[in-house]
Amino acid sequence: MTTTALAEHTLTVAGREMFYAEAGAGPAVVLLHGGGPGASGVSNYARNIDALAAHFRVIVPDMPGYGRSAKGIDKNDPFGFLADMIRGLLDELGIDTAHLIGNSYGGAAALRLALDAPHRVNRLVLMGPGGIGTTRGLPTAGLNSLLSYYTGDGPSREKLASFIHNYLVYDGDSVPEDLIDLRYQASIDPEVVADPPLTRPSGPKALRTLWRMDLTRDRRLKNLQTPTLILWGRSDKVNRPSGGPTLLNTMPNAELVMTSHTGHWMQWERSELFNELVTEFLGPDSKLAHV
């Protein structure tokens, strides 16, 4: 768990409050968490911040709609909205370029920011990112579990524990009960319950939203020169592991590492390997980053 002293801040981005924690010094690295119920930046990267802060200035925001950041997002173009907010955060911090690390929902936001403003992103690390082939086939069982959390009989600790144990990680026992408790309490914030940040697109613009959220349909992807490290658990039940080779074969400067006995939360389940790979990839003498 994180033992490094974290400085906590809240600033205003595009008229909305955004919370972030930071530690370390050096090149800026922004950690973007996933979109599961009750997620937050520091809790999602609790096993990584110490290792990365030894080499980099680590910035860990709560994504809009989560944690201590303002609730509500633009659901007509979620990834575009999140990318704009992260770019706004960099602007407020006076950071011209940063490395972006994104898991799932945060991975989709990081990739969208690189597509929209490649000059702002130095290198990318994507762990089981969302938005990869999402219009090609039915949603996975894990994604269905995530998206149904606030529907039906509403949120409950049992539903959250089921999602985490059965879909988020390969070994459900690796997630302590106190972390599930923490996430459950965050997930039932009245503002979040009234307007969950991650839901199935609906209404007359639903089809357009789905297409926007499938980043493999973005024609800019094949020309994105940003050095990218793709990490994917072979047992990911939320975002299909086939997305890894899809990105590898589409992006011109991508490397792919897939690990066995790993689900959707590689940064937690394989934290030592994750920290080693990411530190090397983002380092000045990286053999993986070619340009």
Backbone torsions as a table, in degrees:
resi	resn	phi	psi	omega
1	MET	NA	164.3	-177.0
2	THR	-68.7	125.7	174.2
3	THR	-114.9	-14.6	177.6
4	THR	-63.7	138.7	176.4
5	ALA	-67.7	126.3	-178.1
6	LEU	-105.5	131.4	170.6
7	ALA	-86.0	131.7	-177.4
8	GLU	-111.6	136.7	-176.6
9	HIS	-142.1	155.2	168.9
10	THR	-131.8	128.2	176.8
11	LEU	-131.7	174.0	-176.9
12	THR	-105.9	125.5	178.0
13	VAL	-122.4	119.1	179.9
14	ALA	51.7	40.0	177.2
15	GLY	79.2	8.2	-177.6
16	ARG	-124.0	141.5	178.8
17	GLU	-73.7	137.9	178.2
18	MET	-135.3	124.8	180.0
19	PHE	-93.5	143.5	171.0
20	TYR	-150.5	153.4	172.6
21	ALA	-115.3	154.0	177.5
22	GLU	-147.9	157.9	178.2
23	ALA	-158.2	158.9	175.4
24	GLY	83.3	179.9	-179.6
25	ALA	-144.9	156.6	-179.6
26	GLY	121.1	-158.7	177.6
27	PRO	-56.7	141.1	-176.9
28	ALA	-74.8	132.2	175.7
29	VAL	-127.3	121.9	-178.3
30	VAL	-105.7	124.9	-179.1
31	LEU	-101.1	119.5	-176.2
32	LEU	-112.4	120.0	-173.3
33	HIS	-82.0	171.0	179.5
34	GLY	-79.3	-179.2	-171.7
35	GLY	-107.7	15.7	179.1
36	GLY	-66.5	159.7	-179.5
37	PRO	-55.8	132.2	176.2
38	GLY	75.9	10.4	-177.9
39	ALA	-68.6	155.1	172.1
40	SER	-153.6	164.8	-174.9
41	GLY	-64.2	-54.9	-174.3
42	VAL	-66.3	-39.9	-179.4
43	SER	-67.5	-35.0	-179.5
44	ASN	-71.7	-29.0	-176.6
45	TYR	-113.9	28.4	-175.8
46	ALA	-61.2	-26.8	-177.9
47	ARG	-96.1	7.3	-174.5
48	ASN	-124.7	-25.4	-172.3
49	ILE	-60.4	-44.9	-178.1
50	ASP	-58.3	-49.2	-176.4
51	ALA	-63.8	-41.1	-177.8
52	LEU	-74.9	-35.3	-178.6
53	ALA	-68.3	-15.1	175.3
54	ALA	-70.8	-15.5	-175.8
55	HIS	-126.6	-21.6	-170.4
56	PHE	-135.9	164.6	167.1
57	ARG	-83.7	106.7	-173.4
58	VAL	-96.4	124.0	-178.8
59	ILE	-117.9	122.3	-172.8
60	VAL	-123.7	91.9	179.7
61	PRO	-82.5	156.3	160.5
62	ASP	-85.2	123.7	-178.8
63	MET	-63.2	151.1	175.4
64	PRO	-51.2	134.1	-177.2
65	GLY	95.4	-8.1	-174.0
66	TYR	-130.2	158.5	171.8
67	GLY	54.8	-129.1	-176.9
68	ARG	-98.0	10.0	175.1
69	SER	-89.4	163.2	-179.1
70	ALA	-60.2	145.7	-178.0
71	LYS	-89.5	161.6	179.4
72	GLY	90.6	133.0	176.5
73	ILE	-136.2	168.8	175.2
74	ASP	-80.9	105.4	-175.0
75	LYS	-83.4	-3.1	173.7
76	ASN	-78.1	-26.4	178.0
77	ASP	-149.9	70.0	-172.0
78	PRO	-57.3	-47.3	-175.7
79	PHE	-69.5	-34.5	176.2
80	GLY	-65.8	-40.8	177.7
81	PHE	-62.6	-47.4	-179.5
82	LEU	-63.1	-40.6	178.2
83	ALA	-60.8	-42.4	178.5
84	ASP	-63.1	-39.0	-179.1
85	MET	-69.1	-38.7	177.6
86	ILE	-68.3	-39.6	176.2
87	ARG	-63.0	-39.4	176.7
88	GLY	-63.7	-37.5	176.2
89	LEU	-61.7	-44.4	177.3
90	LEU	-60.5	-41.4	178.1
91	ASP	-59.8	-46.9	-178.1
92	GLU	-63.9	-31.2	180.0
93	LEU	-87.7	-2.4	179.8
94	GLY	69.6	30.5	-178.7
95	ILE	-102.9	117.1	-179.0
96	ASP	-74.2	-46.6	179.9
97	THR	-136.7	149.1	-180.0
98	ALA	-147.1	156.5	165.9
99	HIS	-79.8	140.3	177.9
100	LEU	-117.5	131.8	174.4
101	ILE	-119.2	124.0	-176.2
102	GLY	-136.3	133.2	175.7
103	ASN	-106.9	126.7	172.7
104	SER	57.9	-114.3	177.6
105	TYR	-55.9	-43.8	177.8
106	GLY	-67.6	-31.0	176.0
107	GLY	-66.3	-40.4	177.0
108	ALA	-63.6	-41.3	178.6
109	ALA	-64.2	-41.7	179.4
110	ALA	-63.8	-44.4	-179.6
111	LEU	-66.1	-40.5	178.6
112	ARG	-63.6	-39.0	177.8
113	LEU	-64.4	-39.9	178.0
114	ALA	-64.0	-36.0	178.0
115	LEU	-70.3	-40.2	-177.2
116	ASP	-76.5	-36.8	-174.4
117	ALA	-143.0	68.6	-175.2
118	PRO	-58.5	-24.9	-180.0
119	HIS	-70.9	-11.1	-179.9
120	ARG	-94.7	-10.8	-173.9
121	VAL	-115.4	121.6	-179.9
122	ASN	-79.5	-63.9	176.2
123	ARG	-136.3	155.7	-177.5
124	LEU	-118.2	138.4	167.0
125	VAL	-123.5	120.9	-175.6
126	LEU	-120.3	120.5	177.9
127	MET	-109.5	110.3	179.7
128	GLY	47.1	50.0	-172.1
129	PRO	-64.4	149.5	172.7
130	GLY	-74.5	172.2	175.2
131	GLY	76.8	16.7	-178.2
132	ILE	-110.7	102.4	179.6
133	GLY	69.7	28.2	-173.7
134	THR	-72.0	-16.3	177.3
135	THR	-98.9	7.1	-179.2
136	ARG	-109.9	86.2	-179.7
137	GLY	104.9	168.7	-178.3
138	LEU	-73.7	155.0	177.3
139	PRO	-60.9	152.4	176.5
140	THR	-70.5	165.5	177.1
141	ALA	-62.0	-37.9	179.7
142	GLY	-66.1	-41.5	178.9
143	LEU	-67.8	-38.2	176.3
144	ASN	-61.3	-41.2	178.1
145	SER	-62.6	-42.4	-180.0
146	LEU	-64.2	-47.6	-174.3
147	LEU	-72.8	-18.1	-179.3
148	SER	-95.1	5.2	-174.7
149	TYR	-60.5	-40.8	-176.5
150	TYR	-95.6	1.2	-179.7
151	THR	-99.7	-176.7	179.2
152	GLY	62.4	-122.9	-179.0
153	ASP	-86.1	10.8	174.6
154	GLY	84.4	179.3	-175.8
155	PRO	-69.1	148.3	174.5
156	SER	-154.3	158.7	178.6
157	ARG	-64.2	-34.5	-180.0
158	GLU	-63.4	-43.1	178.7
159	LYS	-64.6	-40.3	-179.9
160	LEU	-67.4	-44.2	178.8
161	ALA	-61.1	-38.7	178.7
162	SER	-63.5	-44.3	178.6
163	PHE	-60.7	-46.5	-177.0
164	ILE	-67.3	-48.7	-175.8
165	HIS	-69.2	-38.7	-171.9
166	ASN	-95.0	-22.2	-172.6
167	TYR	-129.4	-34.8	-172.9
168	LEU	-73.3	-40.3	-175.2
169	VAL	-126.2	160.2	177.9
170	TYR	-71.0	-43.3	-179.9
171	ASP	-113.5	103.6	-176.3
172	GLY	-59.5	-27.6	-178.8
173	ASP	-71.6	-10.0	-178.8
174	SER	-76.2	-13.4	-179.5
175	VAL	-101.3	115.7	-177.3
176	PRO	-68.4	153.7	-178.3
177	GLU	-62.6	-31.9	-178.8
178	ASP	-69.2	-28.4	175.4
179	LEU	-70.8	-38.8	175.7
180	ILE	-63.0	-41.7	177.2
181	ASP	-59.6	-44.9	-179.3
182	LEU	-60.9	-45.1	-178.8
183	ARG	-68.7	-36.9	179.4
184	TYR	-62.9	-45.9	179.9
185	GLN	-60.7	-39.7	177.4
186	ALA	-67.0	-33.7	-175.5
187	SER	-72.1	-19.4	-178.2
188	ILE	-104.3	16.7	168.9
189	ASP	-53.5	127.5	-176.0
190	PRO	-53.9	-36.2	179.2
191	GLU	-66.5	-35.5	179.2
192	VAL	-72.3	-43.1	179.4
193	VAL	-61.2	-37.3	180.0
194	ALA	-71.0	-27.3	-176.2
195	ASP	-149.8	74.1	-177.9
196	PRO	-58.6	137.9	-175.8
197	PRO	-73.0	-26.4	-177.0
198	LEU	-124.0	107.2	-178.2
199	THR	-137.7	168.1	175.1
200	ARG	-68.7	132.8	175.3
201	PRO	-58.6	138.5	-179.5
202	SER	-144.7	170.4	178.8
203	GLY	88.5	-176.6	-174.3
204	PRO	-65.7	-20.5	-178.9
205	LYS	-100.2	11.1	-173.7
206	ALA	-60.0	-44.9	-177.3
207	LEU	-64.3	-42.2	178.6
208	ARG	-63.3	-39.6	178.4
209	THR	-63.1	-44.5	179.0
210	LEU	-58.6	-42.4	-179.9
211	TRP	-67.0	-39.3	177.1
212	ARG	-62.6	-33.4	-176.4
213	MET	-82.5	-7.7	174.9
214	ASP	-94.1	95.8	-173.2
215	LEU	-72.0	-15.7	176.6
216	THR	-72.4	-12.9	176.0
217	ARG	-90.6	-2.2	179.4
218	ASP	-80.3	118.2	-175.4
219	ARG	-64.2	-17.3	-179.1
220	ARG	-75.5	-17.8	-172.8
221	LEU	-60.5	-41.6	-176.0
222	LYS	-70.5	-12.7	179.5
223	ASN	-110.0	4.1	-177.8
224	LEU	-73.0	116.1	-174.4
225	GLN	-87.6	-4.7	-177.0
226	THR	-59.9	123.9	175.1
227	PRO	-58.6	128.7	-171.6
228	THR	-133.6	130.6	173.1
229	LEU	-105.9	118.6	-179.9
230	ILE	-102.1	125.7	179.1
231	LEU	-120.6	131.1	-176.3
232	TRP	-147.7	131.3	173.7
233	GLY	-77.2	134.0	-178.7
234	ARG	-68.7	-16.4	179.0
235	SER	-107.4	23.2	178.5
236	ASP	-63.6	121.8	-179.9
237	LYS	-104.5	2.9	178.9
238	VAL	-101.3	-57.6	175.9
239	ASN	-114.4	126.9	-170.2
240	ARG	-59.0	132.1	178.2
241	PRO	-59.0	-21.6	177.3
242	SER	-62.0	-16.8	176.5
243	GLY	-63.9	-27.4	179.3
244	GLY	-61.8	-57.6	176.2
245	PRO	-60.0	-32.3	177.7
246	THR	-59.8	-48.2	178.6
247	LEU	-66.5	-41.5	-179.5
248	LEU	-58.2	-40.4	-176.4
249	ASN	-85.1	-4.7	180.0
250	THR	-106.7	-42.8	-175.1
251	MET	-84.9	133.1	-173.1
252	PRO	-72.2	-22.1	-177.1
253	ASN	-128.1	51.4	-177.3
254	ALA	-112.4	146.5	170.5
255	GLU	-122.4	147.4	-177.1
256	LEU	-126.5	131.6	171.2
257	VAL	-125.4	122.1	176.4
258	MET	-116.3	137.6	-175.0
259	THR	-121.2	144.4	178.0
260	SER	-81.0	163.7	178.5
261	HIS	50.9	41.7	-178.4
262	THR	-138.6	132.6	177.5
263	GLY	-95.7	-134.6	-171.9
264	HIS	-87.7	-9.4	-171.3
265	TRP	-117.4	60.3	-172.8
266	MET	-58.3	-37.5	-176.9
267	GLN	-63.4	-20.6	177.0
268	TRP	-95.0	-49.3	-173.7
269	GLU	-71.4	-35.7	-179.5
270	ARG	-123.3	51.8	-170.0
271	SER	-61.7	-40.7	-178.7
272	GLU	-64.5	-45.1	177.9
273	LEU	-65.0	-44.3	178.3
274	PHE	-56.7	-50.0	-177.8
275	ASN	-61.4	-39.3	179.9
276	GLU	-67.1	-47.5	-178.7
277	LEU	-62.9	-45.2	-175.9
278	VAL	-69.2	-42.7	179.0
279	THR	-60.4	-41.4	179.3
280	GLU	-68.6	-43.0	-177.0
281	PHE	-64.8	-38.5	-177.5
282	LEU	-87.1	-8.1	-177.2
283	GLY	-72.0	163.1	-176.6
284	PRO	-67.7	-22.6	-178.2
285	ASP	-108.6	26.5	-176.1
286	SER	-57.9	133.8	175.9
287	LYS	-91.5	-10.4	-179.7
288	LEU	-89.8	-35.0	-179.5
289	ALA	-83.6	110.9	-171.4
290	HIS	-86.1	-23.2	-176.4
291	VAL	-129.6	NA	NA
